[in-house]
Amino acid sequence: MTTSIGEQPEIESDDPDNITELTPRSRTPRRAEPRERVRMSGQERREQLLDVGRRLFAKKGFEAVSVEEIAAKAGVSKPVVYEHFGGKEGLYAVVVDREMGYLLDSMTTALARTPGDSQPLHPRELLERAGMALFDFIDRDPDGFRILVRDTPTMRSPEAADAVPQGTFAGLLVDVAEQVDDVLAEQFKAHGIPTKWAPMYSQMLVGMVAQTGQWWLDARKPKKEEVVGHLVNLAWNGLQNLEPKPRSVSASR
């Protein structure tokens, strides 16, 4: 078959050698299937919400965290949070209560007499143990400590008292200080210092340790053992040289 100039040769459709290869059409990318939501038991969901809330409260504080944010981070709807805890306050109360329990257990264990000891612990050793218990907690659980030292919400009404965390860090310090009262009273009596001042001095000692712990939480140096050693050095040597009737230097001039 001949063709004229400018004419295209006619392609025989039944000739396999003359069939032009077609370029395959590009496929539209397949839309990713939505991930199936993991089904949790009620207890597993509760623990997940506690973990999410704990991290958010430690990072931002109670006031700055919303139920919406907690739900979004957990991948659930707001009603799920309300179902388990009744709201943000209830979740926060459980988180604080748990952290208080961990720290109180550490303190109680540290101040308890070692089995087999016939003699009570030396006051200086008690002070050192209490300091190390607090710093061990800070080192092991910095988020928990951040939650405890933040302000506890105060907007709850007396009728909703059960929704408020029953313990606070300040309350824990009072409990620890009360355990130190008797030890200090004995020392005061031996040095001729009125024992009525023992509760005040115990608050001073515990507060000094707690405030230093808050500073060390971010500084992280020197090592916690060294910090506690210096705390005990200041506190114990100060107690050893207490004046029965301290007077203001400026007032005595």
HELIX and SHEET records of a PDB file:
HELIX    1   1 PRO A   16  ASN A   18  5                                   3    
HELIX    2   2 GLY A   42  LYS A   60  1                                  19    
HELIX    3   3 VAL A   67  ALA A   74  1                                   8    
HELIX    4   4 LYS A   78  PHE A   85  1                                   8    
HELIX    5   5 LYS A   88  LEU A  111  1                                  24    
HELIX    6   6 PRO A  123  ARG A  140  1                                  18    
HELIX    7   7 PRO A  142  VAL A  149  1                                   8    
HELIX    8   8 PRO A  158  ALA A  163  5                                   6    
HELIX    9   9 PHE A  169  ALA A  190  1                                  22    
HELIX   10  10 THR A  195  TRP A  197  5                                   3    
HELIX   11  11 ALA A  198  ALA A  219  1                                  22    
HELIX   12  12 LYS A  224  GLN A  240  1                                  17    
END                                                                             
